[in-house]
Amino acid sequence: MDKKQASFGIVIAIASLLLGAVFLDSSSLFLRLLFGLSLGFVLTKGSIGFAGSVNRAYRRGSTQLL
């Protein structure tokens, strides 16, 4: 991963957390934002799910998860 891309992602995550903390009406919505961001990060980095298994099969030829 490019350092520029990683720093851009960190800036977007921090900005969305700060804007969510300021502009969301209830703490329940902010908690949902936190859960959504963390689940999205985990699924993206862990290659979990259908897209990750298809990507692994295409790039590495490993069909273990399929």
PQR file of N, CA, C, O and H, with PARSE charges and radii, in Angstrom:
ATOM      1  N   MET A   1       0.844  -1.171   0.000 -0.4000 1.5000
ATOM      2  CA  MET A   1       0.000   0.000   0.000 -0.0000 2.0000
ATOM      3  C   MET A   1       0.893   1.239   0.000  0.5500 1.7000
ATOM      4  O   MET A   1       1.909   1.297   0.693 -0.5500 1.4000
ATOM      5  N   ASP A   2       0.499   2.195  -0.769 -0.4000 1.5000
ATOM      6  CA  ASP A   2       1.221   3.444  -0.874 -0.0000 2.0000
ATOM      7  C   ASP A   2       1.034   4.270   0.405  0.5500 1.7000
ATOM      8  O   ASP A   2      -0.047   4.275   0.992 -0.5500 1.4000
ATOM      9  H   ASP A   2      -0.326   2.148  -1.332  0.4000 1.0000
ATOM     10  N   LYS A   3       2.083   4.960   0.826 -0.4000 1.5000
ATOM     11  CA  LYS A   3       1.995   5.781   2.044 -0.0000 2.0000
ATOM     12  C   LYS A   3       1.008   6.930   1.867  0.5500 1.7000
ATOM     13  O   LYS A   3       0.331   7.323   2.816 -0.5500 1.4000
ATOM     14  H   LYS A   3       2.962   4.956   0.349  0.4000 1.0000
ATOM     15  N   LYS A   4       0.928   7.462   0.660 -0.4000 1.5000
ATOM     16  CA  LYS A   4      -0.015   8.540   0.393 -0.0000 2.0000
ATOM     17  C   LYS A   4      -1.449   8.045   0.536  0.5500 1.7000
ATOM     18  O   LYS A   4      -2.303   8.750   1.075 -0.5500 1.4000
ATOM     19  H   LYS A   4       1.478   7.143  -0.112  0.4000 1.0000
ATOM     20  N   GLN A   5      -1.710   6.848   0.058 -0.4000 1.5000
ATOM     21  CA  GLN A   5      -3.044   6.264   0.152 -0.0000 2.0000
ATOM     22  C   GLN A   5      -3.408   5.975   1.615  0.5500 1.7000
ATOM     23  O   GLN A   5      -4.541   6.220   2.029 -0.5500 1.4000
ATOM     24  H   GLN A   5      -1.017   6.275  -0.380  0.4000 1.0000
ATOM     25  N   ALA A   6      -2.471   5.465   2.384 -0.4000 1.5000
ATOM     26  CA  ALA A   6      -2.719   5.172   3.790 -0.0000 2.0000
ATOM     27  C   ALA A   6      -2.984   6.449   4.580  0.5500 1.7000
ATOM     28  O   ALA A   6      -3.894   6.490   5.408 -0.5500 1.4000
ATOM     29  H   ALA A   6      -1.550   5.265   2.048  0.4000 1.0000
ATOM     30  N   SER A   7      -2.203   7.477   4.331 -0.4000 1.5000
ATOM     31  CA  SER A   7      -2.419   8.728   5.065 -0.0000 2.0000
ATOM     32  C   SER A   7      -3.741   9.375   4.661  0.5500 1.7000
ATOM     33  O   SER A   7      -4.408   9.983   5.498 -0.5500 1.4000
ATOM     34  H   SER A   7      -1.464   7.444   3.658  0.4000 1.0000
ATOM     35  N   PHE A   8      -4.129   9.253   3.397 -0.4000 1.5000
ATOM     36  CA  PHE A   8      -5.408   9.781   2.944 -0.0000 2.0000
ATOM     37  C   PHE A   8      -6.564   9.041   3.621  0.5500 1.7000
ATOM     38  O   PHE A   8      -7.558   9.663   3.994 -0.5500 1.4000
ATOM     39  H   PHE A   8      -3.587   8.759   2.717  0.4000 1.0000
ATOM     40  N   GLY A   9      -6.445   7.733   3.782 -0.4000 1.5000
ATOM     41  CA  GLY A   9      -7.469   6.946   4.464 -0.0000 2.0000
ATOM     42  C   GLY A   9      -7.592   7.316   5.932  0.5500 1.7000
ATOM     43  O   GLY A   9      -8.698   7.388   6.467 -0.5500 1.4000
ATOM     44  H   GLY A   9      -5.637   7.227   3.479  0.4000 1.0000
ATOM     45  N   ILE A  10      -6.468   7.549   6.581 -0.4000 1.5000
ATOM     46  CA  ILE A  10      -6.481   7.948   7.991 -0.0000 2.0000
ATOM     47  C   ILE A  10      -7.139   9.310   8.151  0.5500 1.7000
ATOM     48  O   ILE A  10      -7.910   9.523   9.086 -0.5500 1.4000
ATOM     49  H   ILE A  10      -5.569   7.491   6.146  0.4000 1.0000
ATOM     50  N   VAL A  11      -6.840  10.226   7.246 -0.4000 1.5000
ATOM     51  CA  VAL A  11      -7.449  11.566   7.305 -0.0000 2.0000
ATOM     52  C   VAL A  11      -8.963  11.469   7.124  0.5500 1.7000
ATOM     53  O   VAL A  11      -9.712  12.138   7.837 -0.5500 1.4000
ATOM     54  H   VAL A  11      -6.214  10.052   6.486  0.4000 1.0000
ATOM     55  N   ILE A  12      -9.416  10.660   6.196 -0.4000 1.5000
ATOM     56  CA  ILE A  12     -10.853  10.495   5.971 -0.0000 2.0000
ATOM     57  C   ILE A  12     -11.526   9.868   7.191  0.5500 1.7000
ATOM     58  O   ILE A  12     -12.613  10.293   7.580 -0.5500 1.4000
ATOM     59  H   ILE A  12      -8.808  10.117   5.617  0.4000 1.0000
ATOM     60  N   ALA A  13     -10.896   8.866   7.796 -0.4000 1.5000
ATOM     61  CA  ALA A  13     -11.479   8.222   8.976 -0.0000 2.0000
ATOM     62  C   ALA A  13     -11.580   9.199  10.149  0.5500 1.7000
ATOM     63  O   ALA A  13     -12.603   9.247  10.832 -0.5500 1.4000
ATOM     64  H   ALA A  13     -10.013   8.520   7.480  0.4000 1.0000
ATOM     65  N   ILE A  14     -10.535   9.965  10.379 -0.4000 1.5000
ATOM     66  CA  ILE A  14     -10.555  10.931  11.481 -0.0000 2.0000
ATOM     67  C   ILE A  14     -11.594  12.025  11.220  0.5500 1.7000
ATOM     68  O   ILE A  14     -12.311  12.443  12.128 -0.5500 1.4000
ATOM     69  H   ILE A  14      -9.704   9.926   9.824  0.4000 1.0000
ATOM     70  N   ALA A  15     -11.664  12.482   9.963 -0.4000 1.5000
ATOM     71  CA  ALA A  15     -12.631  13.526   9.628 -0.0000 2.0000
ATOM     72  C   ALA A  15     -14.060  13.025   9.805  0.5500 1.7000
ATOM     73  O   ALA A  15     -14.913  13.755  10.311 -0.5500 1.4000
ATOM     74  H   ALA A  15     -11.081  12.142   9.224  0.4000 1.0000
ATOM     75  N   SER A  16     -14.328  11.793   9.396 -0.4000 1.5000
ATOM     76  CA  SER A  16     -15.690  11.262   9.552 -0.0000 2.0000
ATOM     77  C   SER A  16     -16.038  11.059  11.022  0.5500 1.7000
ATOM     78  O   SER A  16     -17.187  11.264  11.415 -0.5500 1.4000
ATOM     79  H   SER A  16     -13.635  11.200   8.985  0.4000 1.0000
ATOM     80  N   LEU A  17     -15.076  10.662  11.835 -0.4000 1.5000
ATOM     81  CA  LEU A  17     -15.338  10.523  13.273 -0.0000 2.0000
ATOM     82  C   LEU A  17     -15.596  11.876  13.925  0.5500 1.7000
ATOM     83  O   LEU A  17     -16.516  12.016  14.731 -0.5500 1.4000
ATOM     84  H   LEU A  17     -14.143  10.496  11.517  0.4000 1.0000
ATOM     85  N   LEU A  18     -14.792  12.863  13.579 -0.4000 1.5000
ATOM     86  CA  LEU A  18     -14.987  14.197  14.160 -0.0000 2.0000
ATOM     87  C   LEU A  18     -16.300  14.822  13.714  0.5500 1.7000
ATOM     88  O   LEU A  18     -17.026  15.393  14.528 -0.5500 1.4000
ATOM     89  H   LEU A  18     -14.044  12.750  12.924  0.4000 1.0000
ATOM     90  N   LEU A  19     -16.608  14.718  12.432 -0.4000 1.5000
ATOM     91  CA  LEU A  19     -17.867  15.265  11.939 -0.0000 2.0000
ATOM     92  C   LEU A  19     -19.064  14.507  12.510  0.5500 1.7000
ATOM     93  O   LEU A  19     -20.101  15.106  12.793 -0.5500 1.4000
ATOM     94  H   LEU A  19     -16.018  14.254  11.771  0.4000 1.0000
ATOM     95  N   GLY A  20     -18.921  13.200  12.677 -0.4000 1.5000
ATOM     96  CA  GLY A  20     -19.998  12.424  13.287 -0.0000 2.0000
ATOM     97  C   GLY A  20     -20.218  12.798  14.738  0.5500 1.7000
ATOM     98  O   GLY A  20     -21.358  12.876  15.196 -0.5500 1.4000
ATOM     99  H   GLY A  20     -18.078  12.714  12.447  0.4000 1.0000
ATOM    100  N   ALA A  21     -19.141  13.031  15.463 -0.4000 1.5000
ATOM    101  CA  ALA A  21     -19.270  13.412  16.870 -0.0000 2.0000
ATOM    102  C   ALA A  21     -19.922  14.780  17.015  0.5500 1.7000
ATOM    103  O   ALA A  21     -20.655  15.018  17.976 -0.5500 1.4000
ATOM    104  H   ALA A  21     -18.215  12.968  15.091  0.4000 1.0000
ATOM    105  N   VAL A  22     -19.668  15.663  16.091 -0.4000 1.5000
ATOM    106  CA  VAL A  22     -20.198  17.019  16.194 -0.0000 2.0000
ATOM    107  C   VAL A  22     -21.640  17.105  15.689  0.5500 1.7000
ATOM    108  O   VAL A  22     -22.479  17.732  16.336 -0.5500 1.4000
ATOM    109  H   VAL A  22     -19.073  15.470  15.311  0.4000 1.0000
ATOM    110  N   PHE A  23     -21.936  16.489  14.555 -0.4000 1.5000
ATOM    111  CA  PHE A  23     -23.207  16.735  13.886 -0.0000 2.0000
ATOM    112  C   PHE A  23     -24.286  15.681  14.120  0.5500 1.7000
ATOM    113  O   PHE A  23     -25.455  15.952  13.846 -0.5500 1.4000
ATOM    114  H   PHE A  23     -21.254  15.980  14.030  0.4000 1.0000
ATOM    115  N   LEU A  24     -23.945  14.496  14.613 -0.4000 1.5000
ATOM    116  CA  LEU A  24     -24.981  13.488  14.856 -0.0000 2.0000
ATOM    117  C   LEU A  24     -25.758  13.845  16.120  0.5500 1.7000
ATOM    118  O   LEU A  24     -25.184  14.289  17.115 -0.5500 1.4000
ATOM    119  H   LEU A  24     -22.995  14.276  14.836  0.4000 1.0000
ATOM    120  N   ASP A  25     -27.062  13.645  16.063 -0.4000 1.5000
ATOM    121  CA  ASP A  25     -27.930  14.089  17.157 -0.0000 2.0000
ATOM    122  C   ASP A  25     -27.811  13.230  18.415  0.5500 1.7000
ATOM    123  O   ASP A  25     -27.774  13.756  19.528 -0.5500 1.4000
ATOM    124  H   ASP A  25     -27.528  13.284  15.256  0.4000 1.0000
ATOM    125  N   SER A  26     -27.751  11.929  18.240 -0.4000 1.5000
ATOM    126  CA  SER A  26     -27.743  11.060  19.420 -0.0000 2.0000
ATOM    127  C   SER A  26     -26.457  10.244  19.476  0.5500 1.7000
ATOM    128  O   SER A  26     -25.778  10.055  18.466 -0.5500 1.4000
ATOM    129  H   SER A  26     -27.781  11.503  17.336  0.4000 1.0000
ATOM    130  N   SER A  27     -26.143   9.776  20.648 -0.4000 1.5000
ATOM    131  CA  SER A  27     -24.949   8.946  20.807 -0.0000 2.0000
ATOM    132  C   SER A  27     -25.147   7.566  20.187  0.5500 1.7000
ATOM    133  O   SER A  27     -24.175   6.882  19.866 -0.5500 1.4000
ATOM    134  H   SER A  27     -26.694   9.930  21.468  0.4000 1.0000
ATOM    135  N   SER A  28     -26.406   7.157  20.019 -0.4000 1.5000
ATOM    136  CA  SER A  28     -26.685   5.887  19.368 -0.0000 2.0000
ATOM    137  C   SER A  28     -26.235   5.904  17.901  0.5500 1.7000
ATOM    138  O   SER A  28     -25.687   4.922  17.402 -0.5500 1.4000
ATOM    139  H   SER A  28     -27.195   7.713  20.280  0.4000 1.0000
ATOM    140  N   LEU A  29     -26.468   7.015  17.230 -0.4000 1.5000
ATOM    141  CA  LEU A  29     -26.030   7.124  15.836 -0.0000 2.0000
ATOM    142  C   LEU A  29     -24.513   7.148  15.733  0.5500 1.7000
ATOM    143  O   LEU A  29     -23.944   6.573  14.805 -0.5500 1.4000
ATOM    144  H   LEU A  29     -26.914   7.813  17.635  0.4000 1.0000
ATOM    145  N   PHE A  30     -23.857   7.807  16.675 -0.4000 1.5000
ATOM    146  CA  PHE A  30     -22.400   7.833  16.668 -0.0000 2.0000
ATOM    147  C   PHE A  30     -21.824   6.441  16.927  0.5500 1.7000
ATOM    148  O   PHE A  30     -20.811   6.066  16.336 -0.5500 1.4000
ATOM    149  H   PHE A  30     -24.320   8.274  17.429  0.4000 1.0000
ATOM    150  N   LEU A  31     -22.461   5.689  17.795 -0.4000 1.5000
ATOM    151  CA  LEU A  31     -22.021   4.322  18.054 -0.0000 2.0000
ATOM    152  C   LEU A  31     -22.188   3.461  16.805  0.5500 1.7000
ATOM    153  O   LEU A  31     -21.332   2.628  16.508 -0.5500 1.4000
ATOM    154  H   LEU A  31     -23.284   5.994  18.275  0.4000 1.0000
ATOM    155  N   ARG A  32     -23.267   3.654  16.084 -0.4000 1.5000
ATOM    156  CA  ARG A  32     -23.474   2.929  14.827 -0.0000 2.0000
ATOM    157  C   ARG A  32     -22.421   3.312  13.797  0.5500 1.7000
ATOM    158  O   ARG A  32     -21.969   2.464  13.027 -0.5500 1.4000
ATOM    159  H   ARG A  32     -23.963   4.331  16.325  0.4000 1.0000
ATOM    160  N   LEU A  33     -22.029   4.581  13.777 -0.4000 1.5000
ATOM    161  CA  LEU A  33     -20.960   5.012  12.886 -0.0000 2.0000
ATOM    162  C   LEU A  33     -19.652   4.313  13.240  0.5500 1.7000
ATOM    163  O   LEU A  33     -18.936   3.849  12.353 -0.5500 1.4000
ATOM    164  H   LEU A  33     -22.397   5.270  14.402  0.4000 1.0000
ATOM    165  N   LEU A  34     -19.340   4.236  14.529 -0.4000 1.5000
ATOM    166  CA  LEU A  34     -18.122   3.551  14.959 -0.0000 2.0000
ATOM    167  C   LEU A  34     -18.136   2.073  14.577  0.5500 1.7000
ATOM    168  O   LEU A  34     -17.141   1.540  14.085 -0.5500 1.4000
ATOM    169  H   LEU A  34     -19.922   4.614  15.250  0.4000 1.0000
ATOM    170  N   PHE A  35     -19.270   1.418  14.806 -0.4000 1.5000
ATOM    171  CA  PHE A  35     -19.379  -0.002  14.447 -0.0000 2.0000
ATOM    172  C   PHE A  35     -19.262  -0.198  12.944  0.5500 1.7000
ATOM    173  O   PHE A  35     -18.609  -1.139  12.492 -0.5500 1.4000
ATOM    174  H   PHE A  35     -20.078   1.851  15.206  0.4000 1.0000
ATOM    175  N   GLY A  36     -19.879   0.666  12.172 -0.4000 1.5000
ATOM    176  CA  GLY A  36     -19.820   0.547  10.717 -0.0000 2.0000
ATOM    177  C   GLY A  36     -18.420   0.747  10.174  0.5500 1.7000
ATOM    178  O   GLY A  36     -17.974  -0.001   9.304 -0.5500 1.4000
ATOM    179  H   GLY A  36     -20.410   1.430  12.539  0.4000 1.0000
ATOM    180  N   LEU A  37     -17.720   1.755  10.685 -0.4000 1.5000
ATOM    181  CA  LEU A  37     -16.350   1.994  10.241 -0.0000 2.0000
ATOM    182  C   LEU A  37     -15.422   0.843  10.632  0.5500 1.7000
ATOM    183  O   LEU A  37     -14.589   0.413   9.835 -0.5500 1.4000
ATOM    184  H   LEU A  37     -18.082   2.363  11.392  0.4000 1.0000
ATOM    185  N   SER A  38     -15.569   0.354  11.847 -0.4000 1.5000
ATOM    186  CA  SER A  38     -14.692  -0.740  12.283 -0.0000 2.0000
ATOM    187  C   SER A  38     -14.995  -2.031  11.545  0.5500 1.7000
ATOM    188  O   SER A  38     -14.072  -2.760  11.180 -0.5500 1.4000
ATOM    189  H   SER A  38     -16.247   0.703  12.495  0.4000 1.0000
ATOM    190  N   LEU A  39     -16.270  -2.330  11.317 -0.4000 1.5000
ATOM    191  CA  LEU A  39     -16.613  -3.552  10.578 -0.0000 2.0000
ATOM    192  C   LEU A  39     -16.141  -3.462   9.130  0.5500 1.7000
ATOM    193  O   LEU A  39     -15.646  -4.445   8.578 -0.5500 1.4000
ATOM    194  H   LEU A  39     -17.020  -1.738  11.614  0.4000 1.0000
ATOM    195  N   GLY A  40     -16.289  -2.302   8.516 -0.4000 1.5000
ATOM    196  CA  GLY A  40     -15.796  -2.120   7.160 -0.0000 2.0000
ATOM    197  C   GLY A  40     -14.295  -2.284   7.068  0.5500 1.7000
ATOM    198  O   GLY A  40     -13.789  -2.884   6.119 -0.5500 1.4000
ATOM    199  H   GLY A  40     -16.691  -1.503   8.964  0.4000 1.0000
ATOM    200  N   PHE A  41     -13.577  -1.756   8.048 -0.4000 1.5000
ATOM    201  CA  PHE A  41     -12.120  -1.903   8.064 -0.0000 2.0000
ATOM    202  C   PHE A  41     -11.714  -3.364   8.221  0.5500 1.7000
ATOM    203  O   PHE A  41     -10.826  -3.848   7.519 -0.5500 1.4000
ATOM    204  H   PHE A  41     -13.987  -1.269   8.819  0.4000 1.0000
ATOM    205  N   VAL A  42     -12.365  -4.057   9.141 -0.4000 1.5000
ATOM    206  CA  VAL A  42     -12.026  -5.458   9.389 -0.0000 2.0000
ATOM    207  C   VAL A  42     -12.313  -6.317   8.169  0.5500 1.7000
ATOM    208  O   VAL A  42     -11.500  -7.165   7.803 -0.5500 1.4000
ATOM    209  H   VAL A  42     -13.086  -3.664   9.711  0.4000 1.0000
ATOM    210  N   LEU A  43     -13.457  -6.107   7.538 -0.4000 1.5000
ATOM    211  CA  LEU A  43     -13.802  -6.911   6.368 -0.0000 2.0000
ATOM    212  C   LEU A  43     -12.886  -6.603   5.186  0.5500 1.7000
ATOM    213  O   LEU A  43     -12.556  -7.494   4.404 -0.5500 1.4000
ATOM    214  H   LEU A  43     -14.117  -5.418   7.836  0.4000 1.0000
ATOM    215  N   THR A  44     -12.485  -5.361   5.058 -0.4000 1.5000
ATOM    216  CA  THR A  44     -11.599  -5.004   3.956 -0.0000 2.0000
ATOM    217  C   THR A  44     -10.205  -5.569   4.165  0.5500 1.7000
ATOM    218  O   THR A  44      -9.629  -6.142   3.240 -0.5500 1.4000
ATOM    219  H   THR A  44     -12.753  -4.637   5.693  0.4000 1.0000
ATOM    220  N   LYS A  45      -9.656  -5.420   5.352 -0.4000 1.5000
ATOM    221  CA  LYS A  45      -8.302  -5.887   5.607 -0.0000 2.0000
ATOM    222  C   LYS A  45      -8.207  -7.404   5.752  0.5500 1.7000
ATOM    223  O   LYS A  45      -7.164  -7.987   5.457 -0.5500 1.4000
ATOM    224  H   LYS A  45     -10.124  -4.954   6.103  0.4000 1.0000
ATOM    225  N   GLY A  46      -9.258  -8.035   6.192 -0.4000 1.5000
ATOM    226  CA  GLY A  46      -9.215  -9.471   6.424 -0.0000 2.0000
ATOM    227  C   GLY A  46      -9.616 -10.318   5.238  0.5500 1.7000
ATOM    228  O   GLY A  46      -9.572 -11.544   5.330 -0.5500 1.4000
ATOM    229  H   GLY A  46     -10.106  -7.561   6.432  0.4000 1.0000
ATOM    230  N   SER A  47     -10.005  -9.718   4.130 -0.4000 1.5000
ATOM    231  CA  SER A  47     -10.488 -10.427   2.948 -0.0000 2.0000
ATOM    232  C   SER A  47     -11.552 -11.451   3.308  0.5500 1.7000
ATOM    233  O   SER A  47     -11.526 -12.587   2.837 -0.5500 1.4000
ATOM    234  H   SER A  47     -10.042  -8.721   4.055  0.4000 1.0000
ATOM    235  N   ILE A  48     -12.485 -11.033   4.148 -0.4000 1.5000
ATOM    236  CA  ILE A  48     -13.553 -11.922   4.574 -0.0000 2.0000
ATOM    237  C   ILE A  48     -14.742 -11.714   3.658  0.5500 1.7000
ATOM    238  O   ILE A  48     -15.007 -10.597   3.214 -0.5500 1.4000
ATOM    239  H   ILE A  48     -12.506 -10.109   4.531  0.4000 1.0000
ATOM    240  N   GLY A  49     -15.450 -12.781   3.380 -0.4000 1.5000
ATOM    241  CA  GLY A  49     -16.655 -12.666   2.582 -0.0000 2.0000
ATOM    242  C   GLY A  49     -16.464 -13.152   1.166  0.5500 1.7000
ATOM    243  O   GLY A  49     -15.407 -13.664   0.797 -0.5500 1.4000
ATOM    244  H   GLY A  49     -15.235 -13.689   3.741  0.4000 1.0000
ATOM    245  N   PHE A  50     -17.495 -12.984   0.391 -0.4000 1.5000
ATOM    246  CA  PHE A  50     -17.506 -13.503  -0.969 -0.0000 2.0000
ATOM    247  C   PHE A  50     -16.463 -12.821  -1.843  0.5500 1.7000
ATOM    248  O   PHE A  50     -15.731 -13.492  -2.571 -0.5500 1.4000
ATOM    249  H   PHE A  50     -18.354 -12.568   0.691  0.4000 1.0000
ATOM    250  N   ALA A  51     -16.386 -11.501  -1.780 -0.4000 1.5000
ATOM    251  CA  ALA A  51     -15.451 -10.774  -2.640 -0.0000 2.0000
ATOM    252  C   ALA A  51     -14.013 -11.138  -2.298  0.5500 1.7000
ATOM    253  O   ALA A  51     -13.179 -11.260  -3.195 -0.5500 1.4000
ATOM    254  H   ALA A  51     -16.980 -10.955  -1.189  0.4000 1.0000
ATOM    255  N   GLY A  52     -13.712 -11.313  -1.025 -0.4000 1.5000
ATOM    256  CA  GLY A  52     -12.358 -11.686  -0.630 -0.0000 2.0000
ATOM    257  C   GLY A  52     -11.975 -13.063  -1.109  0.5500 1.7000
ATOM    258  O   GLY A  52     -10.843 -13.279  -1.543 -0.5500 1.4000
ATOM    259  H   GLY A  52     -14.389 -11.214  -0.296  0.4000 1.0000
ATOM    260  N   SER A  53     -12.908 -14.003  -1.036 -0.4000 1.5000
ATOM    261  CA  SER A  53     -12.589 -15.361  -1.480 -0.0000 2.0000
ATOM    262  C   SER A  53     -12.451 -15.428  -2.993  0.5500 1.7000
ATOM    263  O   SER A  53     -11.597 -16.153  -3.503 -0.5500 1.4000
ATOM    264  H   SER A  53     -13.827 -13.828  -0.684  0.4000 1.0000
ATOM    265  N   VAL A  54     -13.277 -14.687  -3.714 -0.4000 1.5000
ATOM    266  CA  VAL A  54     -13.152 -14.666  -5.173 -0.0000 2.0000
ATOM    267  C   VAL A  54     -11.859 -13.977  -5.577  0.5500 1.7000
ATOM    268  O   VAL A  54     -11.190 -14.405  -6.517 -0.5500 1.4000
ATOM    269  H   VAL A  54     -13.971 -14.099  -3.299  0.4000 1.0000
ATOM    270  N   ASN A  55     -11.508 -12.918  -4.873 -0.4000 1.5000
ATOM    271  CA  ASN A  55     -10.258 -12.207  -5.155 -0.0000 2.0000
ATOM    272  C   ASN A  55      -9.059 -13.123  -4.911  0.5500 1.7000
ATOM    273  O   ASN A  55      -8.113 -13.130  -5.699 -0.5500 1.4000
ATOM    274  H   ASN A  55     -12.052 -12.570  -4.109  0.4000 1.0000
ATOM    275  N   ARG A  56      -9.095 -13.883  -3.840 -0.4000 1.5000
ATOM    276  CA  ARG A  56      -8.001 -14.796  -3.536 -0.0000 2.0000
ATOM    277  C   ARG A  56      -7.893 -15.884  -4.602  0.5500 1.7000
ATOM    278  O   ARG A  56      -6.792 -16.252  -5.011 -0.5500 1.4000
ATOM    279  H   ARG A  56      -9.864 -13.877  -3.201  0.4000 1.0000
ATOM    280  N   ALA A  57      -9.031 -16.394  -5.045 -0.4000 1.5000
ATOM    281  CA  ALA A  57      -9.011 -17.426  -6.077 -0.0000 2.0000
ATOM    282  C   ALA A  57      -8.463 -16.870  -7.389  0.5500 1.7000
ATOM    283  O   ALA A  57      -7.748 -17.572  -8.105 -0.5500 1.4000
ATOM    284  H   ALA A  57      -9.925 -16.095  -4.712  0.4000 1.0000
ATOM    285  N   TYR A  58      -8.781 -15.648  -7.704 -0.4000 1.5000
ATOM    286  CA  TYR A  58      -8.324 -15.050  -8.953 -0.0000 2.0000
ATOM    287  C   TYR A  58      -6.824 -14.722  -8.907  0.5500 1.7000
ATOM    288  O   TYR A  58      -6.093 -15.005  -9.857 -0.5500 1.4000
ATOM    289  H   TYR A  58      -9.361 -15.078  -7.122  0.4000 1.0000
ATOM    290  N   ARG A  59      -6.377 -14.128  -7.806 -0.4000 1.5000
ATOM    291  CA  ARG A  59      -4.985 -13.676  -7.738 -0.0000 2.0000
ATOM    292  C   ARG A  59      -3.998 -14.795  -7.444  0.5500 1.7000
ATOM    293  O   ARG A  59      -2.936 -14.856  -8.063 -0.5500 1.4000
ATOM    294  H   ARG A  59      -6.971 -13.898  -7.035  0.4000 1.0000
ATOM    295  N   ARG A  60      -4.329 -15.677  -6.514 -0.4000 1.5000
ATOM    296  CA  ARG A  60      -3.378 -16.695  -6.070 -0.0000 2.0000
ATOM    297  C   ARG A  60      -3.693 -18.098  -6.586  0.5500 1.7000
ATOM    298  O   ARG A  60      -2.857 -18.998  -6.501 -0.5500 1.4000
ATOM    299  H   ARG A  60      -5.192 -15.627  -6.011  0.4000 1.0000
ATOM    300  N   GLY A  61      -4.878 -18.273  -7.109 -0.4000 1.5000
ATOM    301  CA  GLY A  61      -5.261 -19.602  -7.573 -0.0000 2.0000
ATOM    302  C   GLY A  61      -5.702 -20.511  -6.442  0.5500 1.7000
ATOM    303  O   GLY A  61      -5.866 -21.713  -6.649 -0.5500 1.4000
ATOM    304  H   GLY A  61      -5.556 -17.542  -7.178  0.4000 1.0000
ATOM    305  N   SER A  62      -5.899 -19.960  -5.238 -0.4000 1.5000
ATOM    306  CA  SER A  62      -6.304 -20.749  -4.089 -0.0000 2.0000
ATOM    307  C   SER A  62      -7.830 -20.785  -4.011  0.5500 1.7000
ATOM    308  O   SER A  62      -8.471 -19.747  -3.850 -0.5500 1.4000
ATOM    309  H   SER A  62      -5.765 -18.984  -5.070  0.4000 1.0000
ATOM    310  N   THR A  63      -8.400 -21.961  -4.125 -0.4000 1.5000
ATOM    311  CA  THR A  63      -9.849 -22.118  -4.033 -0.0000 2.0000
ATOM    312  C   THR A  63     -10.256 -22.756  -2.710  0.5500 1.7000
ATOM    313  O   THR A  63     -11.304 -23.397  -2.625 -0.5500 1.4000
ATOM    314  H   THR A  63      -7.879 -22.804  -4.256  0.4000 1.0000
ATOM    315  N   GLN A  64      -9.447 -22.586  -1.696 -0.4000 1.5000
ATOM    316  CA  GLN A  64      -9.708 -23.197  -0.391 -0.0000 2.0000
ATOM    317  C   GLN A  64     -10.985 -22.641   0.235  0.5500 1.7000
ATOM    318  O   GLN A  64     -11.750 -23.392   0.841 -0.5500 1.4000
ATOM    319  H   GLN A  64      -8.596 -22.065  -1.765  0.4000 1.0000
ATOM    320  N   LEU A  65     -11.225 -21.334   0.097 -0.4000 1.5000
ATOM    321  CA  LEU A  65     -12.409 -20.733   0.704 -0.0000 2.0000
ATOM    322  C   LEU A  65     -13.668 -20.920  -0.128  0.5500 1.7000
ATOM    323  O   LEU A  65     -14.774 -20.748   0.384 -0.5500 1.4000
ATOM    324  H   LEU A  65     -10.604 -20.725  -0.396  0.4000 1.0000
ATOM    325  N   LEU A  66     -13.518 -21.270  -1.406 -0.4000 1.5000
ATOM    326  CA  LEU A  66     -14.688 -21.454  -2.253 -0.0000 2.0000
ATOM    327  C   LEU A  66     -15.280 -22.812  -1.976  0.5500 1.7000
ATOM    328  O   LEU A  66     -16.284 -23.183  -2.584 -0.5500 1.4000
ATOM    329  H   LEU A  66     -12.619 -21.409  -1.821  0.4000 1.0000
TER
END
